[in-house]
Amino acid sequence: MKSFWSRIAIALLFITVTFSAKAEFGQWCVADSQIPDYVTQAALDWACQHGGADCSKIQPNQPCFLPNTLKDHASVVFNSYYQSYKHMGADCYFSSAAILTQRDPSHGSCHFEYIK
């Protein structure tokens, strides 16, 4: 009986170590759906015009153009900025227009970059 419980304990330890070693949580910066559009639009304009974000993916015929909504486009741009500059101290705030998520927002051909 002692051997049985020892085997169970070793198996559980192995499973715990295996899953915790593989578990890696990314963070993406996306538009907060509860924020008014005018705040989101101003933050998007800043990120594209002055912030250095890559806004090319949200242009017509590009992978993140659809869905063609303000929140979807802002999410792509906010994440581009955040991933590019987070190692230099940038945050995901954008005048309260953005939030961090651990859920990858990529969809279809639109890939949201994640940089460790």
All heavy atoms as an XYZ file, in Angstrom:
916
protein
N       0.822     -1.193      0.000
C       0.000      0.000      0.000
C       0.867      1.258      0.000
O       0.544      2.223     -0.671
C      -0.927     -0.046      1.223
C      -1.958      1.042      1.203
S      -3.141      0.705     -0.090
C      -4.545      1.469      0.536
N       1.966      1.206      0.740
C       2.870      2.346      0.789
C       3.459      2.636     -0.586
O       3.610      3.786     -0.992
C       3.971      2.055      1.807
C       4.808      3.234      2.164
C       5.777      2.857      3.250
C       6.509      4.062      3.766
N       7.449      3.719      4.826
N       3.760      1.571     -1.306
C       4.324      1.706     -2.653
C       3.313      2.366     -3.601
O       3.683      3.171     -4.442
C       4.733      0.338     -3.177
O       5.141      0.429     -4.509
N       2.056      1.997     -3.451
C       1.007      2.571     -4.287
C       0.928      4.084     -4.102
O       0.899      4.837     -5.070
C      -0.342      1.913     -3.951
C      -1.511      2.582     -4.622
C      -1.753      2.383     -5.980
C      -2.365      3.421     -3.917
C      -2.819      2.995     -6.613
C      -3.430      4.044     -4.541
C      -3.660      3.826     -5.886
N       0.897      4.554     -2.854
C       0.794      5.978     -2.577
C       2.055      6.721     -2.994
O       1.993      7.870     -3.422
C       0.471      6.231     -1.104
C      -0.942      5.833     -0.790
C      -1.340      4.803     -0.002
C      -2.139      6.420     -1.312
N      -2.714      4.717      0.020
C      -3.225      5.716     -0.790
C      -2.392      7.477     -2.164
C      -4.543      6.026     -1.084
C      -3.714      7.788     -2.456
C      -4.769      7.073     -1.924
N       3.181      6.045     -2.885
C       4.434      6.661     -3.334
C       4.397      6.894     -4.838
O       4.831      7.935     -5.329
C       5.635      5.780     -2.976
O       5.773      5.671     -1.591
N       3.892      5.927     -5.563
C       3.783      6.055     -7.022
C       2.811      7.180     -7.405
O       3.074      7.940     -8.348
C       3.331      4.741     -7.646
C       4.406      3.688     -7.625
C       3.945      2.422     -8.281
N       4.959      1.388     -8.141
C       4.789      0.148     -8.535
N       3.659     -0.219     -9.095
N       5.762     -0.725     -8.368
N       1.698      7.265     -6.696
C       0.729      8.331     -6.960
C       1.371      9.694     -6.716
O       1.237     10.622     -7.520
C      -0.530      8.162     -6.073
C      -1.289      6.892     -6.441
C      -1.428      9.390     -6.157
C      -1.929      6.920     -7.814
N       2.088      9.814     -5.588
C       2.733     11.074     -5.249
C       3.769     11.464     -6.301
O       3.842     12.620     -6.722
C       3.382     11.004     -3.863
N       4.552     10.516     -6.760
C       5.570     10.777     -7.782
C       4.890     11.174     -9.096
O       5.323     12.110     -9.770
C       6.495      9.565     -7.965
C       7.377      9.419     -6.721
C       7.344      9.699     -9.223
C       8.181      8.141     -6.679
N       3.814     10.495     -9.453
C       3.096     10.819    -10.694
C       2.519     12.232    -10.625
O       2.617     13.000    -11.578
C       1.993      9.797    -10.946
N       1.917     12.578     -9.494
C       1.365     13.917     -9.347
C       2.455     14.986     -9.382
O       2.275     16.043     -9.976
C       0.567     14.029     -8.048
C      -0.763     13.288     -8.038
C      -1.395     13.357     -6.655
C      -1.705     13.854     -9.081
N       3.567     14.713     -8.773
C       4.688     15.646     -8.795
C       5.189     15.831    -10.222
O       5.427     16.947    -10.671
C       5.823     15.153     -7.893
C       7.061     16.039     -7.838
C       6.698     17.407     -7.254
C       8.151     15.392     -7.022
N       5.312     14.744    -10.962
C       5.758     14.804    -12.356
C       4.791     15.635    -13.200
O       5.200     16.493    -13.977
C       5.892     13.395    -12.938
C       6.232     13.389    -14.394
C       7.521     13.688    -14.816
C       5.272     13.103    -15.345
C       7.838     13.706    -16.164
C       5.580     13.116    -16.695
C       6.860     13.419    -17.100
N       3.499     15.392    -13.017
C       2.495     16.130    -13.784
C       2.557     17.614    -13.444
O       2.528     18.473    -14.326
C       1.084     15.566    -13.510
C       0.965     14.182    -14.149
C       0.003     16.506    -14.035
C      -0.280     13.423    -13.753
N       2.664     17.944    -12.168
C       2.729     19.339    -11.740
C       3.944     20.039    -12.315
O       3.852     21.141    -12.847
C       2.760     19.426    -10.197
O       1.586     18.789     -9.694
C       2.805     20.867     -9.730
N       5.106     19.402    -12.240
C       6.341     19.998    -12.749
C       6.269     20.150    -14.262
O       6.639     21.172    -14.812
C       7.574     19.164    -12.333
C       8.814     19.619    -13.078
C       7.789     19.250    -10.834
N       5.748     19.148    -14.945
C       5.648     19.193    -16.402
C       4.756     20.342    -16.859
O       5.126     21.125    -17.725
C       5.094     17.861    -16.956
O       5.958     16.813    -16.558
C       5.002     17.906    -18.465
N       3.565     20.463    -16.268
C       2.650     21.509    -16.702
C       3.118     22.893    -16.282
O       2.959     23.837    -17.021
C       1.236     21.240    -16.192
C       0.525     20.203    -16.995
C       0.282     18.957    -16.471
C       0.136     20.466    -18.297
C      -0.361     17.988    -17.229
C      -0.493     19.510    -19.060
C      -0.742     18.262    -18.520
N       3.697     23.028    -15.119
C       4.142     24.360    -14.715
C       5.348     24.806    -15.527
O       5.538     25.982    -15.764
C       4.450     24.413    -13.215
O       5.532     23.561    -12.905
N       6.162     23.872    -15.981
C       7.318     24.233    -16.801
C       6.877     24.692    -18.190
O       7.503     25.551    -18.789
C       8.270     23.044    -16.922
N       5.781     24.121    -18.694
C       5.311     24.475    -20.029
C       4.380     25.678    -20.020
O       4.154     26.284    -21.044
C       4.587     23.281    -20.650
C       5.510     22.154    -21.011
C       4.753     21.048    -21.682
C       5.679     19.919    -22.062
N       4.976     18.809    -22.677
N       3.818     25.994    -18.878
C       2.862     27.094    -18.808
C       3.587     28.425    -18.960
O       4.489     28.746    -18.213
C       2.120     27.056    -17.477
N       3.199     29.147    -19.965
C       3.763     30.471    -20.193
C       2.613     31.380    -20.581
O       1.834     31.073    -21.460
C       4.775     30.421    -21.331
C       5.398     31.753    -21.605
C       6.374     31.691    -22.760
O       7.183     30.782    -22.806
O       6.289     32.583    -23.602
N       2.519     32.473    -19.874
C       1.409     33.364    -20.109
C       1.914     34.631    -20.766
O       2.746     35.333    -20.215
C       0.702     33.692    -18.790
C       0.094     32.485    -18.150
C       0.731     31.837    -17.114
C      -1.110     31.988    -18.618
C       0.177     30.717    -16.531
C      -1.674     30.862    -18.040
C      -1.025     30.223    -16.994
N       1.394     34.906    -21.948
C       1.739     36.132    -22.627
C       0.797     37.241    -22.201
O      -0.220     37.003    -21.545
N       1.148     38.437    -22.562
C       0.272     39.569    -22.318
C       0.176     40.392    -23.594
O       1.190     40.739    -24.189
C       0.791     40.437    -21.177
C       0.620     39.805    -19.822
C       0.898     40.794    -18.703
O       1.774     41.634    -18.825
N       0.149     40.692    -17.628
N      -1.058     40.665    -23.974
C      -1.329     41.478    -25.136
C      -2.088     42.718    -24.686
O      -2.855     42.670    -23.729
C      -2.178     40.696    -26.138
C      -1.470     39.529    -26.740
C      -0.787     39.510    -27.924
C      -1.372     38.202    -26.209
N      -0.274     38.266    -28.160
C      -0.606     37.435    -27.119
C      -1.837     37.581    -25.052
C      -0.319     36.093    -26.909
C      -1.544     36.251    -24.839
C      -0.794     35.511    -25.761
N      -1.889     43.794    -25.386
C      -2.532     45.064    -25.069
C      -3.663     45.276    -26.068
O      -3.424     45.299    -27.280
C      -1.490     46.178    -25.169
S      -2.108     47.809    -24.746
N      -4.881     45.406    -25.577
C      -6.040     45.545    -26.452
C      -6.915     46.716    -26.003
O      -6.830     47.165    -24.862
C      -6.886     44.252    -26.482
C      -6.093     43.100    -27.081
C      -7.394     43.898    -25.095
N      -7.757     47.177    -26.903
C      -8.684     48.267    -26.592
C      -9.701     47.795    -25.556
O     -10.203     46.678    -25.623
C      -9.392     48.728    -27.863
N      -9.988     48.656    -24.607
C     -10.987     48.370    -23.584
C     -12.369     48.676    -24.165
O     -12.653     49.808    -24.555
C     -10.715     49.241    -22.350
C     -11.596     48.891    -21.172
O     -12.676     48.288    -21.376
O     -11.211     49.228    -20.036
N     -13.211     47.674    -24.219
C     -14.533     47.832    -24.844
C     -15.454     48.775    -24.071
O     -16.462     49.226    -24.608
C     -15.202     46.467    -24.994
O     -15.393     45.876    -23.719
N     -15.107     49.096    -22.842
C     -15.970     49.954    -22.018
C     -15.641     51.447    -22.143
O     -16.327     52.282    -21.572
C     -15.861     49.531    -20.559
C     -16.323     48.111    -20.330
C     -16.188     47.691    -18.884
O     -16.444     48.475    -17.988
N     -15.776     46.469    -18.664
N     -14.596     51.754    -22.873
C     -14.155     53.147    -23.002
C     -14.856     53.798    -24.197
O     -15.005     53.182    -25.251
C     -12.613     53.193    -23.173
C     -11.924     52.566    -21.960
C     -12.125     54.607    -23.413
C     -12.258     53.230    -20.634
N     -15.266     55.052    -24.069
C     -15.936     55.737    -25.194
C     -15.052     55.773    -26.452
O     -13.824     55.869    -26.356
C     -16.171     57.155    -24.661
C     -16.127     57.044    -23.177
C     -15.182     55.908    -22.881
N     -15.709     55.725    -27.585
C     -14.990     55.703    -28.862
C     -14.078     56.912    -29.054
O     -13.001     56.789    -29.628
C     -15.966     55.603    -30.035
C     -16.519     54.197    -30.210
O     -16.016     53.256    -29.544
O     -17.455     54.023    -31.013
N     -14.486     58.090    -28.601
C     -13.649     59.270    -28.820
C     -12.311     59.159    -28.080
O     -11.290     59.642    -28.575
C     -14.386     60.562    -28.465
C     -14.557     60.828    -26.989
C     -13.607     61.569    -26.286
C     -15.670     60.342    -26.306
C     -13.760     61.810    -24.926
C     -15.833     60.587    -24.958
C     -14.875     61.318    -24.264
O     -15.029     61.554    -22.929
N     -12.282     58.488    -26.935
C     -11.030     58.279    -26.200
C     -10.159     57.272    -26.957
O      -8.957     57.478    -27.139
C     -11.305     57.788    -24.759
C     -10.008     57.444    -24.038
C     -12.091     58.829    -23.983
N     -10.787     56.202    -27.405
C     -10.062     55.175    -28.170
C      -9.509     55.761    -29.459
O      -8.359     55.499    -29.825
C     -10.987     53.979    -28.475
O     -11.510     53.467    -27.241
C     -10.240     52.877    -29.197
N     -10.312     56.553    -30.165
C      -9.861     57.154    -31.428
C      -8.673     58.075    -31.207
O      -7.701     58.050    -31.979
C     -11.003     57.922    -32.094
C     -10.644     58.486    -33.460
C     -10.408     57.402    -34.485
O     -11.309     56.614    -34.768
N      -9.206     57.333    -35.051
N      -8.707     58.878    -30.167
C      -7.591     59.793    -29.875
C      -6.317     59.000    -29.566
O      -5.231     59.358    -30.025
C      -7.950     60.715    -28.709
N      -6.459     57.928    -28.826
C      -5.293     57.095    -28.490
C      -4.750     56.394    -29.739
O      -3.532     56.295    -29.935
C      -5.662     56.074    -27.420
N      -5.641     55.924    -30.592
C      -5.237     55.283    -31.848
C      -4.503     56.275    -32.738
O      -3.449     55.959    -33.303
C      -6.467     54.722    -32.570
C      -6.263     54.122    -33.951
C      -5.346     52.915    -33.899
C      -7.604     53.741    -34.559
N      -5.037     57.482    -32.855
C      -4.390     58.517    -33.668
C      -2.984     58.820    -33.143
O      -2.035     58.921    -33.923
C      -5.227     59.797    -33.673
C      -6.543     59.642    -34.417
O      -6.696     58.662    -35.175
O      -7.430     60.497    -34.214
N      -2.845     58.939    -31.827
C      -1.532     59.215    -31.247
C      -0.555     58.079    -31.546
O       0.580     58.330    -31.976
C      -1.622     59.424    -29.727
C      -0.264     59.629    -29.146
C       0.418     60.803    -29.051
C       0.612     58.608    -28.643
N       1.667     60.577    -28.511
C       1.806     59.234    -28.246
C       0.489     57.222    -28.490
C       2.879     58.524    -27.706
C       1.556     56.514    -27.946
C       2.735     57.178    -27.564
N      -1.001     56.850    -31.345
C      -0.118     55.694    -31.548
C       0.361     55.603    -32.995
O       1.528     55.281    -33.251
C      -0.829     54.405    -31.145
N      -0.522     55.902    -33.933
C      -0.150     55.825    -35.359
C       0.673     57.020    -35.814
O       1.595     56.872    -36.609
C      -1.411     55.715    -36.219
S      -2.205     54.100    -36.156
N       0.350     58.204    -35.321
C       1.008     59.412    -35.809
C       2.270     59.779    -35.046
O       3.200     60.325    -35.633
C       0.017     60.575    -35.771
C      -1.145     60.368    -36.713
C      -2.279     61.358    -36.479
O      -2.157     62.308    -35.715
N      -3.398     61.129    -37.139
N       2.302     59.508    -33.755
C       3.434     59.963    -32.942
C       4.087     58.860    -32.116
O       5.212     59.031    -31.658
C       2.988     61.074    -31.989
C       2.307     62.208    -32.681
N       2.973     63.092    -33.510
C       1.011     62.581    -32.698
C       2.116     63.961    -33.991
N       0.912     63.677    -33.524
N       3.368     57.754    -31.903
C       3.845     56.727    -30.992
C       4.786     55.712    -31.591
O       5.452     54.967    -30.876
N       4.821     55.631    -32.896
C       5.707     54.663    -33.532
C       5.124     53.269    -33.676
O       5.845     52.310    -33.942
N       3.822     53.127    -33.500
C       3.171     51.828    -33.679
C       3.097     51.480    -35.167
O       3.055     52.367    -36.019
C       1.772     51.857    -33.085
N       3.066     50.190    -35.464
C       2.905     49.731    -36.843
C       1.414     49.700    -37.161
O       0.692     48.845    -36.670
C       3.517     48.343    -37.018
C       3.336     47.789    -38.423
O       2.844     48.525    -39.310
O       3.686     46.612    -38.643
N       0.972     50.636    -37.960
C      -0.447     50.741    -38.296
C      -0.758     50.178    -39.682
O      -1.888     50.286    -40.155
C      -0.897     52.189    -38.180
S      -0.671     52.828    -36.513
N       0.226     49.593    -40.319
C       0.028     49.081    -41.672
C      -0.921     47.887    -41.712
O      -1.619     47.692    -42.711
C       1.369     48.694    -42.294
O       1.971     47.632    -41.578
N      -0.998     47.095    -40.656
C      -1.844     45.899    -40.656
C      -3.336     46.198    -40.676
O      -4.134     45.318    -40.991
C      -1.556     45.043    -39.418
C      -0.263     44.310    -39.432
C      -0.160     43.510    -38.141
C       0.903     42.452    -38.191
N       0.892     41.652    -36.955
N      -3.724     47.418    -40.319
C      -5.159     47.744    -40.263
C      -5.645     48.487    -41.508
O      -6.787     48.914    -41.570
C      -5.507     48.551    -38.989
C      -4.774     49.894    -38.966
C      -5.220     47.729    -37.741
C      -5.251     50.847    -37.879
N      -4.791     48.606    -42.497
C      -5.165     49.261    -43.753
C      -5.969     48.293    -44.623
O      -5.855     47.077    -44.475
C      -3.907     49.730    -44.498
C      -3.062     50.717    -43.718
C      -3.848     51.943    -43.291
O      -4.570     52.541    -44.075
N      -3.716     52.308    -42.013
N      -6.792     48.805    -45.550
C      -7.559     47.918    -46.440
C      -6.654     46.902    -47.140
O      -5.513     47.201    -47.483
C      -8.181     48.882    -47.454
C      -8.289     50.178    -46.701
C      -7.061     50.220    -45.813
N      -7.170     45.701    -47.298
C      -6.474     44.577    -47.934
C      -5.278     44.067    -47.131
O      -4.440     43.357    -47.679
C      -6.039     44.929    -49.361
C      -7.218     45.298    -50.233
O      -8.241     44.611    -50.240
N      -7.092     46.399    -50.952
N      -5.191     44.419    -45.857
C      -4.135     43.918    -44.984
C      -4.749     42.927    -43.993
O      -5.966     42.898    -43.798
C      -3.419     45.068    -44.272
C      -2.656     45.984    -45.219
C      -1.628     45.214    -46.042
O      -0.806     44.490    -45.513
N      -1.701     45.370    -47.362
N      -3.922     42.106    -43.345
C      -4.449     40.994    -42.543
C      -5.355     41.381    -41.366
O      -6.166     40.570    -40.943
C      -3.200     40.270    -42.038
C      -2.043     41.119    -42.356
C      -2.471     42.120    -43.381
N      -5.245     42.585    -40.836
C      -6.048     42.965    -39.666
C      -7.082     44.046    -39.968
O      -7.620     44.665    -39.041
C      -5.133     43.400    -38.518
S      -4.029     42.092    -37.948
N      -7.362     44.271    -41.252
C      -8.370     45.275    -41.600
C      -9.760     44.850    -41.132
O     -10.546     45.662    -40.649
C      -8.368     45.533    -43.108
C      -9.400     46.538    -43.527
C      -9.258     47.885    -43.181
C     -10.526     46.163    -44.241
C     -10.213     48.831    -43.549
C     -11.483     47.096    -44.619
C     -11.330     48.433    -44.274
N     -10.067     43.574    -41.284
C     -11.367     43.053    -40.852
C     -11.228     42.353    -39.505
O     -10.261     41.638    -39.287
C     -11.933     42.091    -41.886
C     -12.245     42.720    -43.242
C     -12.667     41.649    -44.233
C     -13.303     43.803    -43.127
N     -12.158     42.508    -38.614
C     -13.329     43.363    -38.746
C     -12.949     44.836    -38.702
O     -12.069     45.235    -37.940
C     -14.203     42.985    -37.549
C     -13.311     42.286    -36.595
C     -12.141     41.771    -37.359
N     -13.630     45.598    -39.511
C     -13.336     47.016    -39.673
C     -14.074     47.837    -38.614
O     -15.038     48.536    -38.902
C     -13.727     47.460    -41.088
C     -13.358     48.905    -41.362
O     -12.597     49.516    -40.623
N     -13.919     49.455    -42.427
N     -13.607     47.706    -37.370
C     -14.200     48.470    -36.274
C     -13.091     49.235    -35.552
O     -11.919     48.840    -35.595
C     -14.909     47.570    -35.249
O     -13.936     46.819    -34.528
C     -15.910     46.637    -35.918
N     -13.473     50.291    -34.890
C     -12.503     51.096    -34.149
C     -11.794     50.269    -33.084
O     -10.568     50.294    -32.969
C     -13.199     52.297    -33.508
C     -12.331     53.151    -32.585
C     -11.147     53.750    -33.333
C     -13.165     54.226    -31.918
N     -12.540     49.516    -32.297
C     -11.941     48.742    -31.196
C     -10.993     47.672    -31.734
O      -9.932     47.437    -31.167
C     -13.014     48.095    -30.326
C     -13.968     49.062    -29.671
C     -13.336     49.921    -28.597
C     -14.423     50.702    -27.870
N     -13.957     51.810    -27.099
N     -11.363     47.023    -32.834
C     -10.487     45.993    -33.399
C      -9.203     46.599    -33.948
O      -8.118     46.074    -33.729
C     -11.220     45.202    -34.492
C     -12.231     44.243    -33.901
O     -11.823     43.308    -33.194
O     -13.436     44.433    -34.140
N      -9.326     47.699    -34.669
C      -8.136     48.362    -35.207
C      -7.255     48.903    -34.081
O      -6.029     48.749    -34.115
C      -8.529     49.494    -36.161
C      -9.020     48.994    -37.478
N      -9.336     49.851    -38.505
C      -9.262     47.755    -37.953
C      -9.740     49.152    -39.558
N      -9.711     47.875    -39.235
N      -7.884     49.503    -33.074
C      -7.114     50.030    -31.949
C      -6.376     48.912    -31.220
O      -5.226     49.086    -30.810
C      -8.031     50.782    -30.993
N      -6.992     47.764    -31.073
C      -6.335     46.642    -30.397
C      -5.062     46.222    -31.121
O      -4.035     45.979    -30.487
C      -7.300     45.452    -30.291
O      -8.347     45.742    -29.399
N      -5.126     46.150    -32.431
C      -3.941     45.784    -33.225
C      -2.824     46.808    -33.018
O      -1.663     46.454    -32.775
C      -4.295     45.667    -34.727
C      -3.041     45.488    -35.574
C      -5.278     44.533    -34.958
N      -3.178     48.063    -33.105
C      -2.191     49.134    -32.989
C      -1.643     49.247    -31.563
O      -0.431     49.363    -31.359
C      -2.801     50.474    -33.453
C      -1.876     51.633    -33.156
C      -3.104     50.409    -34.955
N      -2.521     49.195    -30.561
C      -2.066     49.273    -29.172
C      -1.094     48.137    -28.863
O      -0.074     48.328    -28.205
C      -3.245     49.214    -28.198
C      -4.169     50.397    -28.247
C      -5.391     50.350    -27.605
C      -3.839     51.567    -28.930
C      -6.264     51.435    -27.627
C      -4.701     52.653    -28.971
C      -5.921     52.581    -28.316
N      -1.427     46.937    -29.339
C      -0.542     45.808    -29.071
C       0.789     45.958    -29.796
O       1.846     45.628    -29.251
C      -1.207     44.488    -29.455
C      -0.389     43.319    -28.970
O      -0.238     43.098    -27.774
N       0.191     42.579    -29.908
N       0.759     46.469    -31.013
C       1.997     46.703    -31.760
C       2.922     47.629    -30.973
O       4.116     47.355    -30.812
C       1.679     47.313    -33.126
O       2.849     47.830    -33.730
N       2.356     48.710    -30.493
C       3.141     49.671    -29.708
C       3.662     49.024    -28.421
O       4.847     49.117    -28.101
C       2.273     50.884    -29.369
C       2.969     51.867    -28.462
C       3.751     52.885    -29.000
C       2.859     51.773    -27.081
C       4.411     53.788    -28.168
C       3.509     52.668    -26.247
C       4.287     53.667    -26.791
O       4.941     54.550    -25.968
N       2.773     48.376    -27.696
C       3.145     47.786    -26.407
C       4.246     46.733    -26.567
O       5.223     46.737    -25.816
C       1.907     47.175    -25.742
C       2.214     46.465    -24.454
C       2.622     47.177    -23.333
C       2.098     45.091    -24.347
C       2.916     46.530    -22.142
C       2.381     44.437    -23.169
C       2.787     45.161    -22.071
O       3.083     44.510    -20.902
N       4.099     45.853    -27.532
C       5.107     44.804    -27.724
C       6.451     45.398    -28.145
O       7.501     44.911    -27.742
C       4.634     43.770    -28.757
C       3.394     43.008    -28.364
C       3.523     42.200    -27.092
O       4.592     41.736    -26.713
N       2.410     42.023    -26.397
N       6.418     46.445    -28.934
C       7.657     47.066    -29.412
C       8.405     47.827    -28.326
O       9.633     47.874    -28.332
C       7.356     48.030    -30.565
O       6.847     47.336    -31.672
N       7.664     48.439    -27.415
C       8.290     49.355    -26.459
C       8.203     48.948    -24.991
O       8.719     49.661    -24.124
C       7.692     50.753    -26.638
C       7.936     51.318    -28.014
C       6.915     51.430    -28.939
C       9.215     51.715    -28.400
C       7.146     51.935    -30.207
C       9.456     52.224    -29.664
C       8.416     52.334    -30.567
O       8.657     52.834    -31.815
N       7.597     47.819    -24.675
C       7.440     47.439    -23.268
C       8.775     47.219    -22.569
O       8.896     47.480    -21.372
C       6.551     46.202    -23.117
C       7.132     44.918    -23.691
C       6.148     43.785    -23.541
C       6.682     42.518    -24.170
N       5.687     41.441    -24.104
N       9.776     46.773    -23.312
C      11.095     46.548    -22.709
C      11.827     47.856    -22.443
O      12.871     47.860    -21.808
C      11.933     45.617    -23.580
C      11.321     44.257    -23.701
N      11.187     43.404    -22.630
C      10.775     43.612    -24.752
C      10.595     42.294    -23.017
N      10.340     42.390    -24.307
N      11.275     48.950    -22.919
C      11.845     50.274    -22.649
C      10.981     51.043    -21.653
O      11.108     52.251    -21.521
C      11.989     51.053    -23.958
C      13.029     50.457    -24.894
S      13.207     51.433    -26.393
C      12.160     50.528    -27.505
N      10.058     50.345    -21.016
C       9.235     50.956    -19.982
C       7.839     51.369    -20.407
O       7.097     51.925    -19.607
N       7.455     51.108    -21.644
C       6.111     51.472    -22.102
C       5.066     50.632    -21.375
O       5.319     49.492    -20.987
C       5.981     51.258    -23.603
N       3.904     51.224    -21.198
C       2.817     50.477    -20.585
C       1.647     50.364    -21.557
O       1.693     50.873    -22.671
C       2.377     51.122    -19.273
C       1.909     52.564    -19.443
O       1.508     52.937    -20.558
O       1.940     53.305    -18.462
N       0.618     49.698    -21.115
C      -0.590     49.507    -21.919
C      -1.696     50.330    -21.277
O      -2.575     49.818    -20.618
C      -0.950     48.022    -21.939
S      -2.509     47.654    -22.771
N      -1.647     51.625    -21.482
C      -2.628     52.498    -20.855
C      -3.406     53.311    -21.895
O      -4.611     53.257    -21.938
C      -1.942     53.417    -19.835
C      -2.914     54.285    -19.083
C      -3.845     53.728    -18.218
C      -2.920     55.662    -19.257
C      -4.750     54.523    -17.542
C      -3.822     56.467    -18.583
C      -4.734     55.893    -17.726
O      -5.620     56.681    -17.053
N      -2.694     54.054    -22.703
C      -3.301     54.850    -23.780
C      -4.475     55.694    -23.270
O      -5.585     55.612    -23.785
C      -3.745     53.952    -24.936
C      -2.605     53.293    -25.651
C      -2.196     52.008    -25.292
C      -1.913     53.944    -26.642
C      -1.134     51.400    -25.938
C      -0.853     53.348    -27.295
C      -0.457     52.074    -26.938
N      -4.211     56.480    -22.232
C      -5.234     57.352    -21.634
C      -6.486     56.578    -21.217
O      -7.608     57.022    -21.446
C      -5.610     58.488    -22.594
O      -4.481     59.275    -22.869
N      -6.266     55.414    -20.676
C      -7.292     54.485    -20.169
C      -8.030     53.731    -21.278
O      -8.996     53.022    -20.992
C      -8.302     55.185    -19.258
O      -9.254     55.913    -19.989
N      -7.599     53.849    -22.517
C      -8.304     53.205    -23.633
C      -7.926     51.742    -23.826
O      -8.568     51.042    -24.596
C      -8.033     53.967    -24.928
N      -6.894     51.262    -23.122
C      -6.408     49.902    -23.353
C      -6.257     49.129    -22.048
O      -6.111     49.716    -20.974
C      -5.074     49.955    -24.083
N      -6.290     47.828    -22.187
C      -6.083     46.928    -21.049
C      -5.207     45.763    -21.485
O      -5.114     45.457    -22.677
C      -7.417     46.386    -20.493
C      -8.205     45.648    -21.584
C      -8.249     47.487    -19.867
C      -9.430     44.917    -21.078
N      -4.571     45.110    -20.524
C      -3.787     43.910    -20.794
C      -4.680     42.686    -20.693
O      -5.581     42.627    -19.855
C      -2.640     43.778    -19.796
C      -1.467     44.722    -19.984
C      -0.485     44.600    -18.828
C      -0.759     44.445    -21.299
N      -4.408     41.720    -21.548
C      -5.103     40.443    -21.487
C      -4.081     39.324    -21.631
O      -3.050     39.503    -22.276
C      -6.177     40.320    -22.582
O      -6.852     39.058    -22.444
C      -5.585     40.411    -23.981
N      -4.382     38.191    -21.030
C      -3.526     37.017    -21.191
C      -4.091     36.087    -22.251
O      -3.542     35.018    -22.493
C      -3.374     36.286    -19.854
C      -2.558     37.074    -18.871
C      -2.308     36.317    -17.584
O      -2.919     35.291    -17.300
N      -1.384     36.818    -16.796
N      -5.134     36.512    -22.889
C      -5.771     35.737    -23.948
C      -5.324     36.281    -25.298
O      -5.526     37.464    -25.592
C      -7.272     35.863    -23.795
C      -8.038     34.857    -24.520
C      -9.478     34.965    -24.105
N     -10.163     33.810    -24.597
C     -11.451     33.644    -24.529
N     -12.189     34.565    -23.960
N     -11.997     32.571    -25.016
N      -4.727     35.446    -26.099
C      -4.234     35.872    -27.411
C      -5.414     36.336    -28.270
O      -6.303     35.557    -28.583
C      -3.504     34.708    -28.073
C      -2.863     35.075    -29.401
O      -3.108     36.180    -29.926
O      -2.114     34.233    -29.926
N      -5.429     37.607    -28.667
C      -6.549     38.128    -29.457
C      -6.444     37.856    -30.963
O      -7.285     38.327    -31.727
C      -6.493     39.632    -29.170
C      -5.060     39.908    -28.868
C      -4.507     38.661    -28.242
N      -5.433     37.122    -31.380
C      -5.282     36.818    -32.811
C      -6.544     36.143    -33.349
O      -7.201     35.370    -32.633
C      -4.084     35.899    -33.034
O      -2.894     36.521    -32.625
N      -6.855     36.432    -34.595
C      -8.024     35.822    -35.230
C      -7.797     35.761    -36.736
O      -7.257     36.689    -37.317
C      -9.297     36.617    -34.907
C      -9.204     38.053    -35.268
N      -8.606     38.997    -34.457
C      -9.613     38.728    -36.360
C      -8.663     40.178    -35.030
N      -9.267     40.044    -36.203
N      -8.201     34.667    -37.333
C      -8.042     34.505    -38.776
C      -6.617     34.791    -39.216
O      -5.671     34.244    -38.674
N      -6.467     35.678    -40.183
C      -5.124     36.012    -40.680
C      -4.458     37.120    -39.869
O      -3.326     37.504    -40.146
C      -5.207     36.438    -42.154
O      -5.983     37.616    -42.261
N      -5.154     37.634    -38.871
C      -4.623     38.735    -38.058
C      -3.890     38.174    -36.834
O      -4.530     37.704    -35.882
C      -5.754     39.659    -37.629
S      -5.169     41.087    -36.684
N      -2.577     38.249    -36.889
C      -1.746     37.740    -35.798
C      -1.287     38.889    -34.901
O      -0.691     39.840    -35.378
C      -0.526     36.998    -36.360
C       0.438     36.579    -35.307
N       0.171     35.552    -34.439
C       1.643     37.064    -34.970
C       1.199     35.423    -33.605
N       2.099     36.337    -33.902
N      -1.598     38.762    -33.605
C      -1.140     39.737    -32.623
C       0.207     39.278    -32.085
O       0.305     38.208    -31.483
C      -2.129     39.845    -31.461
C      -3.313     40.718    -31.738
C      -4.228     40.408    -32.740
C      -3.530     41.858    -30.977
C      -5.322     41.202    -32.975
C      -4.623     42.671    -31.209
C      -5.532     42.334    -32.224
N       1.208     40.067    -32.321
C       2.562     39.718    -31.910
C       2.682     39.673    -30.395
O       2.035     40.441    -29.688
C       3.524     40.773    -32.470
C       4.967     40.431    -32.253
C       5.888     41.451    -32.935
O       5.474     42.604    -33.131
O       7.007     41.066    -33.252
N       3.492     38.751    -29.912
C       3.840     38.680    -28.503
C       5.350     38.547    -28.412
O       5.924     37.643    -28.986
C       3.174     37.515    -27.789
C       3.752     37.237    -26.428
C       3.616     38.173    -25.409
C       4.470     36.079    -26.179
C       4.178     37.948    -24.165
C       5.037     35.859    -24.935
C       4.885     36.781    -23.940
O       5.443     36.574    -22.704
N       6.001     39.473    -27.751
C       7.459     39.446    -27.570
C       7.735     39.220    -26.106
O       7.241     39.976    -25.256
C       8.100     40.769    -28.055
C       7.802     40.981    -29.529
C       9.602     40.757    -27.794
C       8.229     42.340    -30.061
N       8.521     38.212    -25.819
C       8.861     37.905    -24.420
C       9.654     38.999    -23.806
O      10.392     39.699    -24.394
C       9.650     36.608    -24.326
C       8.832     35.393    -24.660
C       9.670     34.162    -24.491
C       8.920     32.951    -24.952
N       9.651     31.738    -24.793
